[in-house]
């Protein structure tokens, strides 16, 4: 708060009397003195087992990791078994005729009003779980790429036997309603999705989605790979040929993921690295590096050379014999550009002699399909090895659903690739396994991938804050070092990437209120790996309130009596009881579930016994304040504080009490104002950082209502507060001003945090303003009395641009961060040589089904 007036020496002394008039209302209304007195005088013998405990962070993070491992493991194993069994029982019939629900054609009619072929009536209903998208929970649909024939024999046979997955899809969703999409992506090109949904083409009538081109499909089908792309830039590579070559290189890069490494070399008479500073090394195929187009080590798994050229005058067998034979660990994939085939035999020989695959690309339309052929070859060793690898991909965000999904990829082997099946797992499921009440006010849990990318973290903000739900570019490849930036040496990040278990501490600056305020905290980090996944889990606990909590036992009868008061609410997103596991529990509120659990009549209802005991304890401790507030409301006609609208409190267990002094409860839409899955309310955080008994005033932007909160160190860590009209507070302020007899000439009121306030004063001091400043005791408010005769005009601040340093780019590329390679690798197999290197035959071969539990954005499927 700032006030402009004439400055007198007495003013500085008189300012100290402000706080009584200003603080009198919050002291009386929200009952801070009453609650503190009630806590100090409670009969401790009535509460058995009362104690203060320190949280064991290492034990906590290990237990959370075990819970996540169990949750991930059980998600979609049945899909693999059902798909493989269905294909095993099916006999291929080249003349098979079968009508199925095509995702694009369902509910489409012709000019006469009849359903089109492969369409038909398909019931769709909006569903809250799928963000009100219209879906069919009983059936799946099939999408076929635009460039493929809907009734091709291979497509129809695959669709026919995969109908068996419908029953498994439905059963999985009934067992685990947290699942989102389930699907099967066939190596033949079709894509089966559950629940059924209508797909809409783009403005050109095209759906470009092909499941085989998706990152999750490729990651499931192949092992990590090191790829060197050799591009012919000789004189004959001009015009259309050069355009096709560039598109071929771009398509190859699109197939590379974060576990892959690559480099690009152009050649004519000499070699030229496309990025000169990466001479002789391989760089990780992340988004940034692929855009430009020192580890030097690569993935140390599959290795390949992609040769993009319009011809080869020799087979260069002497070079292959010296560097690649007899092991043939480096595969050669020649791409012959153009229609001429004079040098085709030489390139075919290179491919066959080095366990690769030869293709010829004559037009731009041929690029995508021909580039994808190399993936079938690289998948052969994995499927022949008959391994059951689990492949997990990073988090994605749906363009309509604002929660994250993670991809989990499981693989089944019996021969060559059959396809990929999977399901989405929302990151919100991860948060449910994390007991927020144990992490404390500023504590949080986070998880990263083997590449150091964030899976979940409270500071990961993937959407722009403009209300349009627009995703930020590269949101799925944000490194941990970008949010835990105080760890300058990457000590925490590297330990987690290498799947270690340990403890790390550092001082951090924590932003709250959407970056408007900064808190300085000392965090202790505890971390460990999540077994069976490439992820590591971390827990950050802030020293102080975050490391300790009260324990106390109360009777069930007493706790339930106080929990059922009408002013009591529990955090909506906290899991006191798991009501999702069994259908009969899904319509219960958390308080109803707690009552049912404590009755002992429902053995199949799982609840957090420790959390329930603590919330019952908080209900008993804070119950007297409800009667206190009620008495104030009843005497409201005699109450001079008519500007007070709401009184409320919150505890560490997610319990809140709200008492309305007006008819309407002015609830903020801002999620920072309520208890939710990943943080405590902003008002609770700010109160906790003050000395107990200190008042924290807050004036949100664009509002006429202000709040005042205070921390009460009672038997439970409780924050209490009120909401009042700004006009009401201003009247209190002027009353206090008149009491100290300050002659006011010009007045301007505002509320601010400490940092912005002192910056404001520093600016005024520089330009010669005369002022007196005094903190209003027991609050976060300052009063400033400034001579009103001084010039108040602001001065311009000039920013000096920094010159761009091109050398920094090269340094960044060479300074690659630590990555951990996947635990499994299938680079080659001795049986691979019996397979074709120019034409692939699938009809008589044994099959493999890759299973992937995954998710994707709607933009990738064009269904939104």
PyMOL commands that set and color helices and strands:
alter all, ss='L'
color gray80, all
select helices_A, chain A and resi 9-29+32-40+44-46+57-73+77-88+128-130+153-162+165-175+211-213+215-221+239-254+276-278+287-292+317-323+344-353+364-371+373-384+427-432+436-439+475-477+480-482+491-497+545-547+556-563+583-585+590-599+609-634+636-638+671-673+682-688+726-739+754-766+807-814+830-834+858-861
alter helices_A, ss='H'
color red, helices_A
select strands_A, chain A and resi 3-4+48-54+125-127+133-136+141-143+179-186+191-194+196-197+225-232+261-267+271-273+283-284+302-309+330-337+359-361+390-397+404-412+416-426+444-448+454-456+502-512+517-529+536-542+548-553+568-570+644-651+655-660+695-699+705-713+717-725+771-775+782-786+847-853
alter strands_A, ss='S'
color yellow, strands_A
deselect
rebuild
show_as cartoon
